[in-house]
Amino acid sequence: MHVVFVVSKPFSLAYGGMEVQVLETRRYLERLGVRVTLLDAFDRDALRDVDLVHFFGPEYAHWPVARMLTQRGLPYVISTVFYVREARWRGAVKRALTRVPHTEFAFTRRLFEQAARLLPNSHAEAEQVRTYWGQDGGRIRVVPNGVQPLPSEGGRFRALHLGGFVRDDERFLLAVGRIDRRKNTLRLVEAALRTSWPLVLVGPTTVTDPDDAAYVTRVLELAARHPDRVRHVGALPSGSPELGDAYRAAHAHALVSINETTGLVSLEAGLTGANLVVGRCPPVEEYFGDLAFIAEPTDLDDVAWALDRAMRLPRDFHDQARRIRERYSWDRVASVTLGVYREVLDGNP
């Protein structure tokens, strides 16, 4: 079986979670005997001898490729990577726009309608694909996110980044991720300052929306005013030993996003036994309902309480390391994905 992957953005611009999803899905499918290539738009033979195409992300720009595939009778599936948390009236407006010809929303709807299967990574996301985009639930197959243990540098993270900030035996709270409004970084810092626990931020400060520049500045200025309580390390390479070491050194990890599909960093941190604090959002609750402390991301008091609780209780309090390993291994994700491919190619309903 030969499958071609189509990604939304060049990896140099992609979010870390999407890059990991694509590359690890490819790696583990190849272990199962599937030939996987990434689409090269400049290769005239890119689709020769291909059985199926897999799109990652609901990008309307994919529609011309999808239309060509449909004309050639070549099936495709889509990892929908879609979840919105917004006012109902906004959702209603956007749903209406999917029926307006030649709009971004209409092209995305057509992209979904022609897909052989739609692959959300949670049942909550599947429900939105059904209602928001008006898609037939019979073509939807939930494929969970995967995670694998990251290598470690044997304690070097503390030595390299936390000298003079925390003692070698002192507990600290870790937050890995881009500093931005959706990930709710400012409220996380404000909540951490209400506790007695030091907070370490790991993540880039680059912005994809100019309107977020002021938000990033506010976060960094607040951290600078409390150098004994908050430290910003900057970005660490995705999947690196240094990042794995950071997870293992932290007592708890927090990602209190206002809107997330799941949160790869939470899976990675939990796999090391770090206690987890996550924001209340249906896909996140589906993954972490019994593995984490869940806080209402807009409630400062609730976030602060969850952070303090996660830090005071023993590490691996929810037995999350074992349970994440069992539920979300890449072996399992690849097996489920291959099952969908075979279903499509065998013509099964």
Secondary structure, 3 states (H helix, E strand, C coil): CEEEEECCCCCCCCCHHHHHHHHHHHHHHHHCCCEEEECCCCCCCCCCCCCEEEEECCCHHHHHHHHHHHHHCCCEEEECCCCCCCCHHHHHHHHHHCCCCCCHHHHHHHHHHCCCEECCCCHHHHHHHHHHCCCCHHHECCCCCCECCCCCCCCHHHHHHCCCCCCCCCCCEEEECCCCCCCCHHHHHHHHHCCCCCEEEECCCCCCCHHHHHHHHHHHHHHHHCCCCEEEEECCCCCCHHHHHHHHHCCEEEECCCCCCCCHHHHHHHHCCCEEEEECCHHHHHHHCCCCEEECCCCHHHHHHHHHHHHHCCCCCCCHHHHHHHHCEHHHHHHHHHHHHHHHHCCCC
